[in-house]
Each structure stands twice: as C-alpha cells, then as structure tokens.
Amino acid sequence: MGTLHIALGIAFLILVIVTTTVEFTRPDGAPRALRGATIGLLDIQILLGIAAWFTTHSHLRFILHPLLMLIGIIILHLLTGKNQSRSMRTMGWVIGDILLLIGALLYVV
C-alpha cells in the first residue's frame, strides 16, 4: 500500500503543479474538469495515505507528513472553487502546492 501511495504521490504532485500553472496562464483560470480531477485524485491519495499509515511504523514524519498534506488539500478544497475570485483561487493553488511539497519532502527526509 505504501509503495502505491508513494508512486501516485509523485504523479499527483506533478499534476498539482501543472494545474497551478494552467491557473496562472489562462485568463479564466484552470478548467473546472482539470481542477476537479486534480482535487479528486488528491482525495484518493489521502485515502491511500491513511491506509498506508495504519500499516507502517509511526515516527515524527508520519505525523507531520499527513498533517501538512491534509491541510493542503483542505485549502485546495476551500479556496480553488470557481465561486472564488481569481486572486483567491491562485492563492489557494500556490499555498496548497507549497504545503503539499513541504509535506512530501518531510516524508523523504
């Protein structure tokens, strides 16, 4: 379970960065389908991470890693909807990216 979570995590981080780039470059932001797919896949990744957490040994990175990842995904859910202003969506993607990248780095350190 952990190996699947790690492999998909790398792919999903790349997808988040691509989605953020599209949000920055398109005048109307990222298309709803891309945004929804990105956040939906991250939700699946959280479920895989929870399953991996219960099957591995706990230490500090296993507390900080899921905590930052969960906060990052909550921010993405709250701040990146089309009902938010363009600046709020962009800020949500950037903050979410930073939290997810730091959370991923905490796992490998």
Sequence and secondary structure as in RCSB ss.txt:
>XXXX:A:sequence
MGTLHIALGIAFLILVIVTTTVEFTRPDGAPRALRGATIGLLDIQILLGIAAWFTTHSHLRFILHPLLMLIGIII
LHLLTGKNQSRSMRTMGWVIGDILLLIGALLYVV
>XXXX:A:secstr
 HHHHHHHHHHHHHHHHHHHHHHHHSTT S HHHHHHHHHHHHHHHHHHHHHHHTS   THHHHHHHHHHHHHHH
HHHH STTS HHHHHHHHHHHHHHHHHHHHHHH 
